[in-house]
Amino acid sequence: MLRSLRDLEKYSIRATDDDIGHVKDFYFDDSTWVIRYLVVDTSAWLPNRKVLISPISIGRPDWGQKILPVTITQQQVKDSPDIDTDKPVSRQHEMNYLGYYGYPYYWGGSGLWGGGAYPYSMLKKMGDDTADDSYRSLSAKREQELSSSDKAQHEDPHLRSCKEVAGYHIEAKDGDIGHVHDMLVDERTWAIRYIVINTSNWFGSHQVLIVPEWIRHISWSDHMVDVNLTRQQVKDAPLYDSEVAFSRQEEESIYRHYGRNGYWNTTPEDQARPHRQ
């Protein structure tokens, strides 16, 4: 099922022993368009601090109560590496974070998450000290093996704030079509499947969906998204209504309209390939 990131904001994050805080933002991988971290405000018990929570640690959500349970403790969160969530998160920061929790690198395989499609498939057996040591040793080894040029590349920011991208202008082949309003994420893989576009500055207060794979280029400095579509294609596309449940049949109608193959017909390896930008 698909979930609106706007709706997921304010969800509570519940550790194994108590609440941690609530969701404030999301960081997505600007290559594969997968949510890699939730930014959580912990100010109710950790003043002036926000922390990152990986989908790897998220258990079965309570959608009715708007709770995302995680398989970590409050103390683990309190002792986790400090990360300035107001600045880009580098690969070095990620290596420190994942090493602390004993998680493997999600970029180490051909799938969306390592060698697979789901973040929970990467979760180690809890309480396995041997696994903890193995993952930390791997982190240290990978750091040592990186050449200076590789380190520079890995330290470049590759994660983007979803809140920051909200409002970006969308440019078709032949003109402006609106701006980013929301994103729809797959609740199992945490992949961003659709970008919700508000077309109010063009042809009325409508919302339509486009797929990240259809993006030709993003100018992060100009806050502009260039898509490989025409204005007429977008105007004739099925409208999206956030108040109505979004079914697979409606997804199929969108892909059929654009003459594209649905993501459900592709392999995890295909989905993990970097999108053109």
Secondary structure, DSSP 8 states (H G I E B T S, - for coil): -EEEHHHHTT-EEE-SSSEEEEEEEEEEETTT-BEEEEEEE-TTTSTT-EEEE-GGGB-S-BTTTTEEEBSS-HHHHHTS----TTS---HHHHHHHHHHHT---TTSSSSSBTTBS-GGGG---TT-HHHHHHHHHHHHHHHHH--HHHHHHHHS--EEEHHHHTT-EEEETTEEEEEEEEEEEETTT-BEEEEEEE-HHHHSS-EEEE-GGGEEEEETTTTEEEESS-HHHHHTS----TTS---HHHHHHHHHHHT---GGGS-HHHHTS----
